[in-house]
Amino acid sequence: MDRRALQIALISATLATLLLALYLRRYERELSGGERVPVLALRKSLARGELLSDDALAVREIPMAYLEARAVRAAERSKVLGLPVGVPLEPAQGLLWSDLAIGGHARDLSNLVQPGKRAVTVLARGAFDGRDHALIQPGDYVDVLVTLDEGDGRRSDRRGSRVLLQRVLVLAVGGQTVGGVESRPQTASNPLTLSLEIQQAQRLSLAIERGSISVVLRNPEDSLIFENPPRVSAAMLGGDLPVEAPPQSSHPVNLGDIR
């Protein structure tokens, strides 16, 4: 009887150890940024204009939370072989679509849309000068603002501006899906095609119906997200604007409802 109890105890201890190991492994994976995605990186230095060869490329795994949206996936290796690079690249550097000089090679927009995202085309304007919109290129990141009436429409000081979306990837400008195309017309009327989640697309659609959309360009290395950025109203323009910056966070912003 004691021998059987000992066997049961040993089996229970073994199962508990296995379950604990599985839990710790899952916890460690989530803590390090989630599932790892294989992407392409450089094995050797390449000068601007050199062609990508198979021996110049390596594969490395990046946690999903830290994956650059413009990164070339390992499964897309055949699509980039033989293409010239538009900028000098160093070993171990991750390969981005924006690094490639493929102005003469059209890319299907559908192939640029990441799983779980949607391509949404909007006719926005530069927040401060319509001409700055013409300088936005595919592969850039922008913040999207909405300006709308928040009163009965009879008072101009009831208009307000809100930050609707932050760090949104630009997939295309006009009909171009490649940055650095010199022949692209530099006009402020080019529509932008943005990479959005479905809920973000719904809120953007509502914002377009309610007010006017503006975009502001941001540094591609800037991944900070402002939580609950303050609303700015037209009435504030006559006085002092708030100077206290909202807290910075790397977590996705809660867009909230458009009212």
Phi and psi in degrees as a GROMACS rama.xvg file:
@    title "Ramachandran Plot"
@    xaxis  label "Phi"
@    yaxis  label "Psi"
@TYPE xy
-65.5808  -35.1188  ASP-2
-65.5536  -41.1538  ARG-3
-65.5239  -40.7077  ARG-4
-63.1088  -37.7592  ALA-5
-65.4809  -40.1998  LEU-6
-63.1535  -43.1788  GLN-7
-62.2089  -41.3984  ILE-8
-63.8709  -39.8405  ALA-9
-66.6205  -41.5843  LEU-10
-63.1044  -44.1128  ILE-11
-62.5449  -41.3946  SER-12
-65.6225  -37.8592  ALA-13
-65.5625  -45.1259  THR-14
-62.417  -41.5032  LEU-15
-63.015  -39.1477  ALA-16
-65.2683  -42.1557  THR-17
-63.762  -44.8558  LEU-18
-62.7831  -40.2316  LEU-19
-64.5772  -41.2935  LEU-20
-63.5175  -41.6098  ALA-21
-63.8536  -41.0095  LEU-22
-64.8654  -44.5714  TYR-23
-64.7359  -37.0517  LEU-24
-65.3749  -42.7528  ARG-25
-66.9603  -40.8773  ARG-26
-63.4332  -42.384  TYR-27
-63.816  -38.7294  GLU-28
-65.6466  -43.4341  ARG-29
-66.7763  -38.053  GLU-30
-67.4133  -30.5089  LEU-31
-88.6688  4.00471  SER-32
116.018  9.19633  GLY-33
91.6691  -164.823  GLY-34
-59.3714  147.305  GLU-35
-92.7375  136.333  ARG-36
-112.995  125.981  VAL-37
-73.3524  126.832  PRO-38
-130.29  166.714  VAL-39
-88.5096  141.824  LEU-40
-136.16  168.823  ALA-41
-88.8204  135.106  LEU-42
-91.3565  -23.8  ARG-43
-147.04  167.719  LYS-44
-71.6223  144.342  SER-45
-131.707  134.808  LEU-46
-85.4611  160.318  ALA-47
-59.0054  131.268  ARG-48
96.2518  -15.8015  GLY-49
-68.8068  151.689  GLU-50
-88.4158  144.135  LEU-51
-76.427  123.219  LEU-52
-112.415  165.849  SER-53
-63.6738  -37.1034  ASP-54
-75.8921  -8.75155  ASP-55
-88.5356  -8.41229  ALA-56
-110.712  141.68  LEU-57
-128.806  169.251  ALA-58
-118.006  131.651  VAL-59
-134.959  159.319  ARG-60
-106.392  133.166  GLU-61
-119.703  133.601  ILE-62
-58.9695  141.557  PRO-63
-53.8413  -37.1532  MET-64
-66.691  -22.4129  ALA-65
-111.626  12.951  TYR-66
-77.4189  125.941  LEU-67
-72.2835  130.794  GLU-68
-62.5182  -25.6325  ALA-69
-89.4635  1.88082  ARG-70
-65.1565  143.203  ALA-71
-86.9574  119.386  VAL-72
-70.5038  154.757  ARG-73
-61.107  -32.2364  ALA-74
-69.1564  -14.3899  ALA-75
-98.6733  16.9188  GLU-76
-55.0887  -44.2542  ARG-77
-65.4939  -22.6168  SER-78
-76.05  -22.632  LYS-79
-106.761  -12.951  VAL-80
-61.8809  131.483  LEU-81
87.4058  -2.25586  GLY-82
-89.7613  146.414  LEU-83
-79.1488  152.64  PRO-84
-95.4671  142.929  VAL-85
-91.3764  -11.6572  GLY-86
-138.336  155.18  VAL-87
-63.476  138.627  PRO-88
-123.873  144.479  LEU-89
-112.209  158.348  GLU-90
-57.819  145.125  PRO-91
73.487  -4.20102  ALA-92
-76.1974  135.007  GLN-93
-68.1886  144.702  GLY-94
-91.0797  126.361  LEU-95
-111.856  152.533  LEU-96
-59.3419  -33.8736  TRP-97
-72.6924  -10.2518  SER-98
-79.5666  -12.9378  ASP-99
-92.9621  136.794  LEU-100
-91.4264  81.8725  ALA-101
-123.308  41.678  ILE-102
-59.7857  -30.2384  GLY-103
-91.4504  2.7045  GLY-104
-115.806  111.709  HIS-105
-74.3074  142.696  ALA-106
-117.011  134.644  ARG-107
-63.8494  132.23  ASP-108
-61.1235  -37.9264  LEU-109
-60.9744  -29.7255  SER-110
-75.0044  -17.3518  ASN-111
-87.6789  -15.6703  LEU-112
-77.8818  120.444  VAL-113
-73.5112  150.603  GLN-114
-54.4509  133.441  PRO-115
88.7658  -7.41584  GLY-116
-107.346  169.222  LYS-117
-134.91  145.867  ARG-118
-91.2592  119.747  ALA-119
-122.599  124.136  VAL-120
-99.3303  129.409  THR-121
-133.472  152.94  VAL-122
-104.431  92.1148  LEU-123
-103.907  175.842  ALA-124
-129.319  159.401  ARG-125
-64.024  143.253  GLY-126
-66.3152  -29.4113  ALA-127
-117.584  -27.5988  PHE-128
-154.199  124.108  ASP-129
-56.0458  -24.6399  GLY-130
-70.9704  -25.0632  ARG-131
-71.1275  -19.3815  ASP-132
-63.2344  -31.9263  HIS-133
-67.28  -18.3781  ALA-134
-90.0601  -4.99691  LEU-135
-74.9101  136.406  ILE-136
-125.28  158.137  GLN-137
-56.1317  137.815  PRO-138
96.6995  -12.6278  GLY-139
-76.9757  165.301  ASP-140
-115.529  140.363  TYR-141
-133.764  158.417  VAL-142
-102.648  144.913  ASP-143
-110.373  127.086  VAL-144
-112.808  151.009  LEU-145
-125.78  132.691  VAL-146
-114.926  124.846  THR-147
-150.479  160.543  LEU-148
-74.482  133.483  ASP-149
-116.843  12.4951  GLU-150
-127.118  -143.626  GLY-151
-90.4203  3.13178  ASP-152
86.6378  -6.44517  GLY-153
-91.7689  -12.1184  ARG-154
-120.488  123.599  ARG-155
-68.5885  -24.0006  SER-156
-77.5056  0.130646  ASP-157
-88.2137  -3.84356  ARG-158
-73.8622  143.24  ARG-159
-141.539  158.071  GLY-160
-117.294  134.947  SER-161
-128.813  149.68  ARG-162
-82.5267  117.349  VAL-163
-92.699  -47.1007  LEU-164
-138.108  148.365  LEU-165
-127.529  144.104  GLN-166
49.9985  61.3002  ARG-167
-97.5638  132.133  VAL-168
-78.6546  132.324  LEU-169
-89.6749  116.668  VAL-170
-84.5989  -36.3101  LEU-171
-152.883  151.92  ALA-172
-123.896  116.2  VAL-173
63.1899  -127.69  GLY-174
-99.0295  9.23812  GLY-175
-100.294  131.184  GLN-176
-108.015  7.97477  THR-177
-125.778  133.545  VAL-178
-79.2876  161.537  GLY-179
74.4114  24.0403  GLY-180
-87.6524  109.812  VAL-181
-67.7505  -25.0425  GLU-182
-82.5547  -4.41037  SER-183
-70.3139  129.474  ARG-184
-60.262  128.17  PRO-185
-89.2294  80.7255  GLN-186
-124.182  157.196  THR-187
-84.821  -0.641506  ALA-188
-96.6484  1.32987  SER-189
-65.8746  126.59  ASN-190
-71.3532  151.146  PRO-191
-104.648  137.157  LEU-192
-106.749  118.978  THR-193
-108.159  151.541  LEU-194
-95.72  111.672  SER-195
-130.996  154.505  LEU-196
-74.9528  160.267  GLU-197
-62.0626  -38.108  ILE-198
-69.4931  -36.4961  GLN-199
-63.6009  -38.7332  GLN-200
-63.7236  -38.1956  ALA-201
-64.2523  -43.6977  GLN-202
-68.5935  -36.0884  ARG-203
-65.2017  -40.2327  LEU-204
-60.8525  -43.0627  SER-205
-64.7744  -40.1953  LEU-206
-64.1694  -37.0769  ALA-207
-63.6822  -37.9715  ILE-208
-69.621  -32.4084  GLU-209
-90.4332  -28.1285  ARG-210
-157.276  -157.141  GLY-211
-108.398  146.424  SER-212
-105.128  135.946  ILE-213
-127.242  155.827  SER-214
-128.356  147.426  VAL-215
-127.976  134.481  VAL-216
-80.029  141.95  LEU-217
-128.089  160.648  ARG-218
-65.5836  133.083  ASN-219
-63.5527  -21.759  PRO-220
-85.4912  -8.07438  GLU-221
-85.8694  106.076  ASP-222
-105.643  6.48466  SER-223
-72.7492  140.92  LEU-224
-119.139  132.031  ILE-225
-85.905  126.113  PHE-226
-84.6511  129.224  GLU-227
50.855  58.7809  ASN-228
-61.6136  142.326  PRO-229
-69.1267  147.208  PRO-230
-77.9603  142.722  ARG-231
-116.627  125.025  VAL-232
-104.721  162.533  SER-233
-63.6281  -29.6785  ALA-234
-64.4635  -28.9306  ALA-235
-70.1203  -20.4728  MET-236
-66.4744  -21.0652  LEU-237
-85.3472  -9.93952  GLY-238
-130.641  -148.831  GLY-239
-87.9415  131.825  ASP-240
-80.653  152.969  LEU-241
-61.0677  136.078  PRO-242
-106.636  -13.9088  VAL-243
-76.6528  123.545  GLU-244
-78.9854  141.832  ALA-245
-68.8412  158.28  PRO-246
-63.5336  146.774  PRO-247
-95.9032  144.594  GLN-248
-152.041  153.969  SER-249
-93.6569  1.84096  SER-250
-84.6149  153.83  HIS-251
-58.7925  142.634  PRO-252
-76.0296  143.1  VAL-253
-85.3822  106.773  ASN-254
-69.2289  -32.2937  LEU-255
73.7482  179.5  GLY-256
-88.1196  146.17  ASP-257
-86.2505  118.937  ILE-258
